[in-house]
Amino acid sequence: MDTIQITPPPIDIYKDLEDKLYELRVKRDAVSLQHGSLKRQCDAFNKAVILLSLTCGFTETLKSTLDLTNADRHGIVLTSAAVIAPIAISTVAAIISSLQKFKDYPARMEILTKSSEQFNHCVMRVRKLMQQLRFIEPETARKQYIDEVMEVYRESLKQAEASIYPDVRKKYFGRAQANILRMDSNSSEFMRSIGDLNNSKPGQINIPVEE
């Protein structure tokens, strides 16, 4: 029987943690973007129901105050409109409310919130190990990487894949990647500016003074 030997390639733990950190940040932000989108939709439904309910109450009060149901005084057209308007408005409000319950926004947002929390926990573990690498033994770093980081990393990916549909995931992952690239670019530019400021000699910095 032939024996197959598998020799895994050496791994740069710091570089691998950097790659995983970027991936986690992108997927965490994608989950947050999806959560924000659902919250805006839920808020829009709530505002519509509140507005329609207030409008319905206003029309009922107006109908009663002005005696709009009196056909002899206001005519059949206005009277019919005064009777039908509150019914139509309340029906539309009920339809919107039913659609909101059908979409089940609170449960979907709760799943995304838990997924975001899982990503935040994983990001914290990755950053912690990256900061400790220079001060701990290689074997200790390897053990933490395998037993701690990889465990929460796999769980985070599982949460993201379970909480967002593939087509939606593609949309928000693209937006999250673009946002992170812009933030990293701004951060790099800021750090370069700070470096230039720290390396400048006294008297070389021009500070504008308000007159």
C-alpha positions as CSV (number, residue, x, y, z in Angstrom):
1,M,0.0,0.0,0.0
2,D,1.4,3.4,-1.0
3,T,1.7,5.9,1.8
4,I,0.8,9.5,1.1
5,Q,2.6,12.2,3.0
6,I,1.1,15.6,3.2
7,T,3.4,18.4,4.3
8,P,1.5,21.6,4.9
9,P,3.3,24.8,3.6
10,P,4.7,27.1,6.3
11,I,2.3,29.8,7.3
12,D,3.0,33.4,8.2
13,I,0.5,33.8,11.1
14,Y,0.7,37.6,11.1
15,K,0.0,37.9,7.3
16,D,-2.8,35.3,7.6
17,L,-4.3,37.2,10.5
18,E,-4.2,40.4,8.4
19,D,-6.0,38.7,5.6
20,K,-8.6,37.3,7.9
21,L,-9.1,40.7,9.6
22,Y,-9.8,42.3,6.3
23,E,-12.3,39.6,5.4
24,L,-14.0,39.8,8.8
25,R,-14.3,43.6,8.6
26,V,-15.8,43.4,5.1
27,K,-18.4,40.7,6.1
28,R,-19.2,42.5,9.4
29,D,-19.8,45.7,7.6
30,A,-21.9,43.9,5.0
31,V,-24.1,42.5,7.7
32,S,-24.4,46.0,9.3
33,L,-25.4,47.5,5.9
34,Q,-28.1,44.8,5.5
35,H,-29.3,45.5,9.0
36,G,-29.4,49.2,8.3
37,S,-31.4,48.6,5.1
38,L,-33.9,46.5,6.9
39,K,-34.2,49.1,9.7
40,R,-34.9,51.9,7.1
41,Q,-37.6,49.7,5.5
42,C,-39.2,48.9,8.8
43,D,-39.1,52.6,9.9
44,A,-40.8,53.5,6.5
45,F,-43.6,51.0,7.2
46,N,-44.0,52.3,10.7
47,K,-44.1,55.9,9.6
48,A,-46.7,55.1,6.9
49,V,-49.0,53.3,9.3
50,I,-48.7,56.2,11.9
51,L,-49.4,58.8,9.2
52,L,-52.4,56.9,7.8
53,S,-53.8,56.3,11.3
54,L,-53.5,60.0,12.1
55,T,-55.1,61.0,8.8
56,C,-57.9,58.5,9.4
57,G,-58.6,60.1,12.8
58,F,-58.5,63.6,11.3
59,T,-61.0,62.7,8.6
60,E,-63.3,61.1,11.2
61,T,-63.1,64.2,13.4
62,L,-63.6,66.5,10.4
63,K,-66.6,64.4,9.2
64,S,-68.2,64.6,12.7
65,T,-67.4,68.3,13.3
66,L,-68.7,69.6,9.9
67,D,-71.5,67.1,9.7
68,L,-70.3,65.9,6.3
69,T,-72.7,62.9,6.4
70,N,-75.6,65.3,5.8
71,A,-76.3,64.8,2.1
72,D,-79.0,67.6,2.1
73,R,-76.4,70.1,3.3
74,H,-73.2,69.1,1.5
75,G,-74.4,67.1,-1.5
76,I,-74.2,63.4,-2.2
77,V,-70.7,63.5,-3.6
78,L,-69.0,65.1,-0.6
79,T,-71.1,62.9,1.8
80,S,-70.1,59.7,0.0
81,A,-66.4,60.8,0.0
82,A,-66.6,61.6,3.7
83,V,-68.0,58.1,4.5
84,I,-65.6,56.2,2.2
85,A,-62.4,58.1,3.0
86,P,-61.8,56.8,6.6
87,I,-62.6,53.3,5.5
88,A,-60.2,53.5,2.6
89,I,-57.4,55.0,4.7
90,S,-57.8,52.4,7.5
91,T,-57.8,49.6,4.9
92,V,-54.5,50.9,3.4
93,A,-53.0,51.2,6.9
94,A,-54.1,47.6,7.6
95,I,-52.6,46.3,4.4
96,I,-49.3,48.0,5.1
97,S,-49.3,46.7,8.7
98,S,-49.9,43.2,7.4
99,L,-47.1,43.5,4.8
100,Q,-44.8,44.6,7.6
101,K,-45.6,41.6,9.8
102,F,-45.2,39.3,6.8
103,K,-41.7,40.6,6.2
104,D,-40.9,39.9,9.9
105,Y,-38.3,42.7,10.2
106,P,-37.6,42.3,14.0
107,A,-36.7,38.7,13.7
108,R,-34.5,39.3,10.6
109,M,-32.7,42.2,12.3
110,E,-32.2,40.2,15.4
111,I,-30.3,37.5,13.4
112,L,-28.2,40.2,11.8
113,T,-27.4,41.8,15.2
114,K,-26.2,38.4,16.6
115,S,-24.1,37.9,13.5
116,S,-22.6,41.4,13.8
117,E,-21.8,40.7,17.5
118,Q,-20.1,37.4,16.5
119,F,-17.9,39.3,13.9
120,N,-17.0,42.0,16.4
121,H,-15.9,39.3,18.9
122,C,-13.8,37.5,16.2
123,V,-12.2,40.8,15.0
124,M,-11.2,41.5,18.6
125,R,-9.6,38.1,19.0
126,V,-7.7,38.5,15.7
127,R,-6.4,42.0,16.7
128,K,-5.5,40.8,20.2
129,L,-3.3,37.9,18.8
130,M,-1.7,40.2,16.2
131,Q,-0.6,42.5,19.0
132,Q,0.7,39.7,21.1
133,L,2.7,37.9,18.4
134,R,5.9,39.8,19.2
135,F,5.7,39.0,22.9
136,I,4.7,35.3,23.0
137,E,6.4,32.0,22.0
138,P,5.7,30.7,18.5
139,E,4.1,27.6,19.9
140,T,1.8,29.6,22.1
141,A,0.8,31.8,19.1
142,R,0.1,28.7,17.0
143,K,-2.1,27.2,19.7
144,Q,-4.1,30.4,20.1
145,Y,-4.4,30.7,16.4
146,I,-5.8,27.2,16.0
147,D,-7.8,26.8,19.2
148,E,-9.2,30.3,19.6
149,V,-9.0,32.5,16.4
150,M,-9.9,29.8,13.9
151,E,-12.9,28.6,16.0
152,V,-14.5,32.0,16.2
153,Y,-13.6,32.7,12.6
154,R,-15.4,29.6,11.3
155,E,-18.4,30.5,13.5
156,S,-18.5,34.0,12.2
157,L,-18.5,32.9,8.6
158,K,-21.3,30.4,9.4
159,Q,-23.4,33.2,10.9
160,A,-22.9,35.5,7.8
161,E,-23.8,32.8,5.4
162,A,-26.9,31.9,7.4
163,S,-28.1,35.4,7.9
164,I,-27.8,36.9,4.3
165,Y,-29.0,35.3,1.1
166,P,-26.3,34.9,-1.6
167,D,-27.6,37.6,-4.0
168,V,-28.0,40.1,-1.1
169,R,-24.6,39.1,0.3
170,K,-22.9,39.9,-3.1
171,K,-24.5,43.3,-3.2
172,Y,-23.6,44.4,0.4
173,F,-20.1,42.7,0.3
174,G,-19.2,44.9,-2.7
175,R,-20.4,48.1,-0.9
176,A,-18.5,47.0,2.3
177,Q,-15.3,46.4,0.4
178,A,-15.5,49.8,-1.3
179,N,-16.2,51.5,2.1
180,I,-13.2,49.8,3.8
181,L,-10.9,50.6,0.9
182,R,-11.8,54.3,1.2
183,M,-11.4,54.3,5.0
184,D,-8.0,52.5,4.8
185,S,-6.9,55.0,2.1
186,N,-8.0,58.0,4.3
187,S,-6.3,56.4,7.3
188,S,-3.0,55.9,5.4
189,E,-3.1,59.5,4.3
190,F,-3.8,60.7,7.8
191,M,-0.9,58.6,9.2
192,R,1.4,60.0,6.5
193,S,0.4,63.5,7.5
194,I,1.0,62.8,11.2
195,G,4.5,61.4,10.2
196,D,5.3,64.5,8.3
197,L,4.2,66.6,11.2
198,N,6.3,64.7,13.7
199,N,9.4,64.8,11.4
200,S,9.2,68.5,10.7
201,K,11.6,70.8,12.4
202,P,10.5,73.6,14.6
203,G,9.5,76.7,12.7
204,Q,8.5,74.7,9.6
205,I,4.9,74.4,10.5
206,N,2.6,77.2,9.4
207,I,-0.4,77.5,11.7
208,P,-3.1,79.8,10.5
209,V,-4.1,82.4,13.0
210,E,-7.6,83.9,13.1
211,E,-7.5,87.7,13.0
